[in-house]
């Protein structure tokens, strides 16, 4: 028998999909640019949601872009309420997803270490 997902995880996965669409289709602020909703963490009572986002160009302008999302949070929450069937639509808090930057940094370190190893091998060290 398959293990049942906790309700909060199912809700979070649905919110990732819906928030992605709402932000893409309904938030019309030119400062924002493309936004990727990478994850959502929902409180056990489903009243609060931490929305992890990433931006094209990643770090550049992220503070301003997060402020745009926070300013639009009420509107986004209202639009979400039109799309999902829930007793309570969670309050949204947006947070920049650092994990993509960290993965990129680790990739660069690995590439540099490999290049260094290849250089040592060429010179017989």
Secondary structure, 3 states (H helix, E strand, C coil): CCCCCCHHHHHHHHHHHHHHHHHHHHCCCCCCCCEEEEEEEECCCCCEEEEEEEECCCCCCHHHHHHHHHHCHHHHHHHHHHHCCCCCCCEEEEEECCHHHHHHHHHHHHHHHHHHHHHHHHCCC
